[in-house]
Amino acid sequence: MIDNYQNLILKNHIIIFLLFIIILACSEEDCCISEQVNLPKTIVFKDIPSGTFTMGGTTTQNDAPVVSITMSSFEISEKEITNQEYLEFLNASYADGWVEVSKQETNDPCGTYSENMVIGIGNAPNVGKVYLQLGETGGCTSHGESEHINNKSWISWNASNKTFELIDANKSDWPVNWVKWYGAYAFAEYYGISLPTEAQWEYAARGGQQLEFPTSDGTLDSSKANYNGDSPGIYNQDGHSVAVGSYSPNPYGLYDMGGNVWEWCQDYYSASFYTDGKSDPINSTSGSESKRVRRGGAWNYHKATLLTYSRAYDFENRGNNHFGFRVVLIE
């Protein structure tokens, strides 16, 4: 009887000890996120099969060499991440101590402003960096023209109840904008997914058919994408992003791969990175400028920027009324 009692005590001590070891083994980064980290239910992924495609084409920067690239299969969100989906991320990550809101000074050609910014803290990636600018009034173009009011950031901060809210519920399905690369990356990291590599993005945009433009049939006009005409440098005072999925998808079932908002990719930009015969390439080397790739053109950019092989790039802390993103599942 005594032996049984001693064995029971010993077993209980072992269980307690093992639980203690498990708790110690759980790093802060692993434990900082609440159990409920499911992706917003509105995000739908499309299967992209493995294959080999021709990447690149003729660009004005001469930075898209024509090369053969082999890709593994992956899944990519059929639409750009929306205001509502990013709002859900912000409220969840705020509860988990990933973000805070702080006023910072910003400026454009029309003046200097004090705006609320979402900033990474705690165990979030890129601590101290701005993820998103809130409540912008529309801003100005790089040439000083006033933007349409619909180009503001549609997410605001309610300081009284410590929640992020939509300024206009009718904009819930518009693509989140004013998001920096840091903010797009944090969204992906929080949910255990990823931003697309540049090669994944172009492979998906071509729709399995080597399309010139990422539309339903590879051609482009105003009925197929939200963009700013055929010529560069034209100011459109009525231009703005629109609800995701407003145009027909490409053959892979992906919406707005061309136009609406630029889409951040994982890669650092390099004009000479891509060479023939590579598999699943990704440029993880920052280089001297540390700029990240963005793809697809936007509502205020001209036709050539929507080509499936057209490349663009920017600093990680940039992000205005025509910058957004989509995501891929990590396999």
C-alpha positions in Angstrom: 0.0 0.0 0.0 2.8 2.4 0.9 4.7 1.5 -2.2 1.6 2.3 -4.3 1.2 5.6 -2.6 4.9 6.5 -3.1 4.7 5.5 -6.8 1.7 7.8 -7.2 3.5 10.7 -5.6 6.5 10.0 -7.8 4.4 10.0 -10.9 2.8 13.3 -9.9 6.2 14.9 -9.4 7.4 13.7 -12.8 4.3 15.1 -14.5 4.7 18.5 -12.7 8.4 18.5 -13.7 7.7 17.7 -17.3 5.1 20.5 -17.4 7.6 22.9 -16.0 10.2 21.9 -18.6 7.6 22.4 -21.4 6.8 25.9 -20.1 10.5 26.8 -19.9 11.1 25.4 -23.4 8.4 27.7 -24.9 10.2 30.8 -26.0 8.7 34.2 -25.7 8.2 34.4 -29.4 6.3 31.1 -29.5 4.1 32.1 -26.6 3.3 35.7 -27.3 0.4 35.0 -29.6 -3.0 34.0 -28.4 -4.4 30.6 -29.4 -6.9 32.1 -31.8 -4.7 33.0 -34.8 -6.9 31.7 -37.6 -6.8 33.6 -40.8 -9.7 35.8 -41.5 -12.4 33.6 -43.1 -12.8 35.8 -46.1 -9.3 35.0 -47.4 -9.6 32.3 -50.1 -6.6 30.6 -51.6 -6.1 29.3 -55.2 -3.9 26.3 -56.0 -1.0 27.2 -58.4 0.5 24.0 -59.9 4.2 23.4 -60.2 5.8 24.0 -63.6 8.4 25.8 -65.6 7.7 29.2 -67.2 9.4 32.0 -69.0 10.0 34.9 -66.6 10.8 38.5 -67.7 10.4 40.6 -70.8 11.3 44.0 -72.3 11.1 46.8 -69.7 12.2 50.5 -69.9 14.7 49.7 -67.0 16.0 46.7 -68.8 15.7 44.8 -65.5 13.6 41.8 -66.4 15.8 39.3 -68.3 14.0 36.6 -70.1 14.8 33.4 -68.2 13.4 29.9 -67.7 12.3 29.4 -64.1 10.9 26.3 -62.4 8.4 26.7 -59.6 7.0 24.4 -57.0 3.3 24.4 -56.3 1.9 26.9 -53.9 -1.3 28.6 -52.9 -2.0 32.3 -53.2 -4.9 34.4 -52.0 -7.3 35.0 -54.8 -7.7 38.7 -53.9 -5.7 41.5 -52.3 -5.9 41.7 -48.5 -8.8 44.0 -47.6 -9.4 46.7 -45.0 -11.6 44.3 -43.0 -9.0 41.5 -43.1 -6.2 43.9 -42.0 -8.4 45.3 -39.3 -8.9 41.8 -37.9 -5.1 41.4 -37.8 -4.6 44.7 -36.1 -7.1 44.0 -33.3 -5.8 40.5 -32.7 -2.1 41.5 -32.8 -2.8 44.5 -30.5 -4.3 42.0 -28.0 -1.1 39.9 -28.3 1.2 42.9 -27.7 2.5 43.1 -31.2 1.4 46.7 -32.1 0.8 50.1 -30.6 -0.5 53.4 -32.0 1.6 56.5 -31.9 1.4 59.9 -33.5 4.2 60.7 -35.9 5.0 63.5 -38.2 4.8 62.9 -41.9 4.8 65.0 -45.0 3.9 65.2 -48.7 4.1 68.0 -51.2 1.0 69.6 -49.7 2.4 70.0 -46.2 3.4 68.3 -43.0 0.9 66.4 -40.8 0.7 64.6 -37.5 -0.9 61.2 -38.1 -1.5 58.1 -36.1 0.8 55.2 -37.0 0.7 51.5 -36.2 4.1 50.5 -34.9 5.5 47.0 -34.2 6.4 46.3 -30.5 7.2 43.4 -28.2 7.9 40.2 -30.2 6.5 41.5 -33.5 8.9 41.5 -36.5 10.7 44.7 -37.2 10.1 46.3 -33.8 9.9 50.1 -33.9 8.9 50.2 -37.6 5.7 51.7 -38.9 3.3 49.1 -40.3 0.4 51.3 -41.3 -0.6 55.0 -41.5 -4.1 55.6 -40.2 -6.8 58.0 -41.2 -4.9 59.9 -43.9 -7.0 62.7 -45.5 -6.2 61.6 -49.0 -2.8 63.3 -49.4 -1.1 64.7 -52.5 0.6 63.3 -55.5 4.3 63.6 -55.9 3.6 66.6 -58.1 1.4 68.3 -55.4 -2.1 67.6 -56.8 -4.7 66.8 -54.2 -5.8 63.2 -54.2 -9.4 62.0 -54.2 -10.8 61.6 -50.7 -11.4 58.0 -51.4 -7.6 57.5 -51.2 -7.5 57.9 -47.5 -6.6 55.1 -45.1 -9.9 53.6 -44.0 -8.7 52.2 -40.7 -8.7 54.3 -37.6 -7.9 54.0 -33.9 -10.5 54.4 -31.2 -8.4 55.4 -28.2 -11.3 55.2 -25.8 -11.9 51.4 -26.2 -8.5 50.5 -27.6 -9.7 49.0 -30.9 -9.1 49.6 -34.5 -12.2 50.5 -36.5 -13.3 51.1 -40.1 -14.0 54.7 -40.9 -16.5 53.6 -43.5 -18.0 50.1 -43.4 -18.7 50.3 -47.2 -14.9 50.2 -47.7 -14.4 46.9 -45.9 -13.8 45.1 -49.1 -11.4 47.6 -50.6 -7.7 46.7 -50.5 -5.9 47.9 -47.4 -3.7 50.8 -48.4 -1.0 53.0 -46.8 0.6 49.7 -45.7 4.4 49.6 -45.5 6.4 46.5 -46.4 6.9 46.0 -42.7 3.1 45.9 -42.2 2.5 43.4 -45.0 5.3 41.2 -43.6 3.9 41.4 -40.1 0.4 40.3 -41.3 2.0 37.2 -43.0 4.2 36.4 -40.0 1.3 36.6 -37.5 -0.7 34.0 -39.4 2.2 31.8 -40.2 2.0 32.4 -44.0 4.1 34.5 -46.3 4.3 37.3 -48.8 4.7 35.9 -52.4 8.2 35.8 -53.8 8.6 37.8 -56.9 8.8 34.7 -59.0 5.7 33.2 -57.4 3.9 36.5 -58.1 4.8 36.6 -61.8 4.2 32.9 -62.3 0.7 33.2 -60.8 0.0 36.5 -62.7 0.8 34.8 -66.1 -2.1 32.4 -65.4 -0.3 29.3 -66.8 -0.5 30.9 -70.3 2.4 33.3 -70.5 0.0 36.2 -70.4 1.3 39.7 -71.2 -1.2 41.2 -68.8 -2.6 39.4 -65.7 -6.2 39.7 -66.9 -8.8 37.1 -68.0 -7.3 36.9 -71.5 -3.9 38.6 -71.3 -5.1 41.9 -72.9 -5.8 45.1 -71.1 -8.4 47.9 -71.3 -10.5 49.8 -68.7 -13.0 47.0 -68.5 -10.4 44.5 -67.2 -8.4 46.4 -64.5 -8.3 49.5 -62.4 -5.4 51.6 -63.8 -4.7 55.0 -65.2 -4.7 54.7 -69.0 -2.0 54.1 -71.5 0.4 57.1 -70.9 2.5 57.8 -67.9 2.3 61.0 -65.9 -1.4 61.8 -66.3 -3.1 63.1 -63.2 -6.6 61.6 -62.6 -8.4 63.6 -59.9 -11.1 61.0 -59.8 -8.9 58.0 -59.4 -8.9 55.6 -56.5 -8.8 51.9 -55.6 -12.0 49.9 -55.7 -13.4 46.8 -54.0 -11.3 43.7 -54.6 -12.6 41.4 -57.2 -14.4 44.1 -59.2 -12.9 42.7 -62.5 -12.8 39.3 -64.0 -10.0 37.0 -62.7 -7.0 35.6 -64.6 -7.0 31.9 -65.7 -5.8 30.9 -62.2 -8.8 32.6 -60.7 -6.8 35.5 -59.3 -8.3 39.0 -59.1 -6.6 42.4 -59.5 -3.1 41.0 -60.2 -2.9 44.1 -62.4 -4.0 47.5 -61.1 -5.9 48.6 -58.0 -2.9 48.6 -55.7 0.7 47.6 -56.0 1.5 44.4 -54.2 4.5 43.9 -51.9 6.7 40.8 -52.5 9.2 39.1 -50.2 12.2 39.8 -52.3 14.8 42.5 -52.3 15.1 44.2 -55.6 18.1 43.6 -57.9 18.2 44.3 -61.6 20.6 41.4 -62.2 19.3 38.7 -59.8 17.5 36.4 -62.2 19.4 33.9 -64.3 18.3 31.0 -66.5 17.4 27.6 -65.1 16.8 28.5 -61.4 14.1 26.8 -59.2 12.0 28.8 -56.8 14.3 31.8 -56.7 14.1 34.4 -54.0 16.4 37.4 -53.5 17.2 37.5 -49.7 20.2 39.8 -50.1 19.4 43.5 -49.3 22.1 45.1 -51.4 23.2 48.7 -51.0 19.7 50.2 -51.2 17.6 47.6 -49.3 14.5 48.1 -51.4 11.7 45.5 -51.7 9.9 44.5 -54.8 6.3 45.5 -55.6 4.4 44.2 -58.5 1.2 44.7 -60.5 0.7 48.5 -61.0 -2.0 50.5 -59.4 -5.1 52.6 -60.0 -2.9 55.7 -60.6 -0.3 54.0 -62.8 -0.2 53.5 -66.6 -0.6 50.4 -68.7 3.0 49.3 -69.0 3.3 48.9 -65.2 0.6 46.2 -65.3 2.6 43.9 -67.6 3.1 40.6 -65.9 6.9 41.1 -66.0 7.0 44.8 -65.1 9.1 45.3 -62.0 9.0 48.1 -59.4 10.6 48.5 -55.9 10.6 50.8 -52.9 11.9 51.2 -49.4 10.4 49.1 -46.7 9.1 52.1 -44.9 7.2 53.4 -47.9 3.5 52.8 -48.3 0.8 55.2 -49.5 -2.7 55.2 -51.1 -1.7 52.7 -53.8 0.4 50.1 -51.8 -1.2 46.8 -50.7 -0.4 43.1 -50.8 -1.7 39.5 -51.0 -0.3 36.4 -49.3 0.7 32.8 -50.0 0.5 29.6 -47.9 3.8 28.1 -46.8 3.9 24.4 -47.7 
